[in-house]
Amino acid sequence: MLLFDEPFSALDPLIRRDMQEEVIRLHRDEGRTMVFITHDLSEALRLGDRIALMRDGGIVQLGTPEEIVGSPADDYVRDFVRDVPREQVLTVRNALRAPEDGERDSGPALAPDATIAAAIEAVARSGGPARIMDGPRLLGVVDHQRLLAVVAGLRVKGAPA
């Protein structure tokens, strides 16, 4: 296990990003557990598989970046993640709907872990809904209305709670 206690706080943005990439590479290649302490939420969202948000020495919420941004546990967490660009963290699972006639076999295909930002680009380029595929299985489609609703922080009917 590796423990990092705010290792990049004094670095300039370019070196900081390079060092974050190195930590991501180490985690991927070595498969070691890493505990990374930071006050930088963007850094935590970028590096963390699981994030613990703390207040007054206790954990307020523990979860994936998507869980924390998409379903804040309380007003403290909601305020803490208020300025996070939701489209960079949340996935298309939050915007799925059942396909309508003609949508099962047309439109770009995205994986279920694709970000809302990637789906917005795909939908904008194609002019129509994108299919969310888990291998050969169609999970649903996303369209511009549902994607924008997720970015705006609105619950979309039929999407996971």
N, C-alpha and C positions, 0 to 999 in steps of 0.2 A: 504494500500500500504506500502511496506517495501522499504527503501532506503539503499543500501550498497555502501559505498565509499571506494574502495580498502580494504576490510576487511581482506583479506588473504595475503597481500603483504609481511608481515614479518614472515610468518609461514614456517616451513620446509615442504618439498614436501609431506611427509606422512600425517601430520596433515592437510595440505592444501587440499589434496584429500578427507580426511574424512569430512572436513567442507563443501567442494563443494557437496559431497553426501548428507549432511544434508540440504543444501539449495535446492537441487533438490527434496528431500523428502518433505520438507516444502511446496514447490510450488505445488507438486502433491497432497498432503494431504489437504492443506488449500485452494488452488486455488487462492491465493492472487497475485496481481500484484507486481512484484519485479523489481526495477531499480537497476542494478548492474554496478557500475563504475569500470573499470579495464583497465590497460595498457597491460594486458596479453591476446593476441589474442586467445591462446589455451583455456584459461579459459572462455573467452567470447563465443567461439564456443561450448564449453561443456555445459555452463549454459544457454545460451540465446536462446529464441524462435525467437526473433527479435533483431538485432544488429544495432546500429548506429555507423558508423565510422566517426570520426570528424577530421577536420584539420582547424587550425586557427579560432577556435570557431564556425565553421559551420559544418553541417552534409554533408558529401561527398556521403555517401550511407547508406540507411536504408533498411534492408531486413532480410530474414532468413539466417542462416549460409550457406545453400546450394546456395542461390542466390548470396551472397557476394563472396564465393569462386568460384562458377561456372560461374558467369557473372559479373566480376568487372566493376564498373561504369567508371573508368578512370585509367590512368597509376599509380596514387598514390595508389589506392586500389589494383591494380594488383601487384604492388611491395610489398604492405603491406601483402598480402596473399600468396606471392610467395613460401614460405617454408612450407605452410600448407599441410599435407598429404591428398591430394584430395580424396583418396579412403576411408578415415575415415569420410568425411563430405558429399560427393556427393552420391546420391542414384541411383539405377538402372534405374530410369526414363530417365537418361541422356545417356543410352546405349541401349535402346530398339531397336529391329528390328522386322519385321514381321516373324512369324515362317515359316520354310520351311517344305517340306514333312516329316512326321514322328516326328516332334518336338512338335506337339500340345499336345500329351499325354505322353511324356517321358521326363525324366530329373527332377532334383530337382525343387520344387516350392518355390518361394520367394515372399514376399509382395512387393508392389511398393515402400515402404519407406525403404527397405533393403539397406544398404550401398554397395558401390562398393566393399569394402573389404570383406563383407559377400558373395557377389556374386562370387568374385574371388575364395574364398575357396570352395564354392559349385561347381563351374565349374571345379576346379582342382580335387576335389574328384570324381566327376562323369565322367570326361573326355569328357563331351559334354555340350551343352547349358543348361541354367537354364530357366525355365518358370516363367514369372512374372504374378502372379495371384492376382486379386482384388476379393476376395471371389471365386465364381465359374467361374468368367470371366477371360479369358486369354487376357492380355494386349499386350504381345509380349514375345520375348526371348532375352537373352543376351548371348554372347559367349566371348571367351577369346580375340579375336581381338578387339571387341568393348569396352570391359572393359579396356584393356590396352591403347586404344586410349584415353579414358576418363582420365585415370591416367596421361597420357602424356600431357594432356591439349589440345587435338585435338578435333575439332567438328566432331561428327559422323553423317553421312548422315541418315536422317530420325528420328533422336532424337530431342526432343524439343530444341528450340533455347534458 
